[in-house]
Every structure is written in C-alpha cells, then in structure tokens.
Amino acid sequence: MTRLPPSDGERIDREREVSFTFDGKQVAGLEGDTIGSALFASGRRTFSRSFKYHRPRGLMCCAGQCPNCLVAVDGAPGVRACTEPVREGMKVEHMNASPSLNFDVMRATDLVGGPFTPPGFYYKTFIRPRRFWPLYEKVLRHAAGLGRIARSQPEREWRTEYRRRHADVLVVGGGAAGLR
C-alpha cells in the first residue's frame, strides 16, 4: 500500500486497518480513509467510466464535485468514492462499465464512433420508427450505465434537519436602500 508520509492533523488512523471489497477483490484501507483514497493507495487508478464514450475516470477533485468516481456501495448506486468513508465489510462495485472496468465493450463508442456519435446523436438517430423507441431507450440507458436501484434492499430512512420560517413581509435585495 503506497501512502504519503504521516502529517499533523490527518484524519486517518494508520494503526487500524479496515477491509472492504471492490468488484469482488479484497482491499485494505485505514480507519478514516475514503473509498477513493483507499483504492488509490492500493494501486487502483480507474474507478469508473465516462457516460457517453466510456473513457476511464479516476480521482479528480477529491471533494465530491465531479462525476469521475461514482461507485455503487452495498447496492446503492451513485456514491462518490472520494467522500464516502470506508467501513469494515462494505461491498463497493464499479459503475458504467461492462463487463469490467479494465475491459469495457462500450469503449468502442469512443474508438470507432467519433464522427458517427456527435453530441446529441441519440436524439436524432433513434427516433424512428417510433414503435422501437422503448427498445432504443432501454439500450441507451444501459449504455449510459448510471446504475440500478437495488429493489431488494430495504428502504433507507433519510432524515434531514430543517426549520420552517414564515414571514409576513420579506424584502429580497435592495441593499441598504431596501431598508429605508
């Protein structure tokens, strides 16, 4: 496992190892690691594939602001590997590549498709005959590969804290002039 040297204030505990699986292979991380940092430390550079051309994607922003490191965690798709902490025994799988991350058949879209697949080609190419649209749609959605919702998993309970505030009069903008 390749790591940067220890520094003050780091969030990882170098004494405690955590193991999880990525695409069925055991990966060791450290307590406090994100999935992305643990995979990167173990030598993995490709985490997913781009939506349209299936080009390799890895860590980029490390802040959860880009779509490059989307993975499925315990059956839940669209989790950002760069911000999700590792947990003992978690099951992480790649998204948007078939059959594997290293060999993706849909990569042919980029290699030979060039002039045949300009931006928005699917809006013009697959509209006729209209009765075939459900089939086209199914194929295109699979090609985009944005994950499947795990229907066998129990529903998660999402809780957010919020406050409702009500006002009789609300002034938006206007700066100091709005206060006179």
Buried (B, 14 or more C-beta within 10 A) or exposed (E): EEEEEEEEEEEBEEEEBBEBEBBEEEBBBBBBBBBBBBBBBBEBEBBBBBBBBBEBBBBBEBEBEBBBBBBBBBBBBEBBBBBBBBEEEBEBBBBBBBEEBEEBEBBEBBEEBEEEBEEEEBEEEBEEEEEEEEEBEEEEEEBBBEBEEEEEEEEEEEEEEEEEEEEEEEEEEEEEEEEE
